[in-house]
Amino acid sequence: MKNNLSVLAPRLVLGLIYFVFGLNFFLHFIPQSGPAPEGAAAAFTGGLFQSGYFFPFLKSLEIVFGLLLLIGWLVPLSLIVLMPISINILLFHLLLAPGGFPVVLSLVIVVLNLIVAWHYRNYYIQLFKVKAQAV
């Protein structure tokens, strides 16, 4: 039971984070707090918003794969899709908008992703095997 809870809790928390923050992009139920990004952070997010498609696509992925984590279906695939997003969230808050709670939350997201991925590591073994190719 300890093993199950040790992966269930991080999976549910990670899924909830992605599901809620993804939905918030479309529904705006969490009030915006803190100052607006400035400098490089503003230029980066501004460029992504100006594309018109990036944030709706990203947040749709977060909703879908966050929900999959919550229901426990296609977890290894969900982790593969969400890990690059998690790392980019962390790098954004470390390098472009450092300081405060967002850095801590982004670090927690990456750690939760790693904890759950470690539990599902046997699903990823084939990805790291080098195979000889026939010429």
Secondary structure, DSSP 8 states (H G I E B T S, - for coil): -HHHHHHHHHHHHHHHHHHHHHHHHHH--S---S----HHHHHHHHHHHHTSSHHHHHHHHHHHHHHHHHHTSSHHHHHHHHHHHHHHHHHIIIIIS-SSHHHHHHHHHHHHHHHHHHHTGGGTGGGG-------
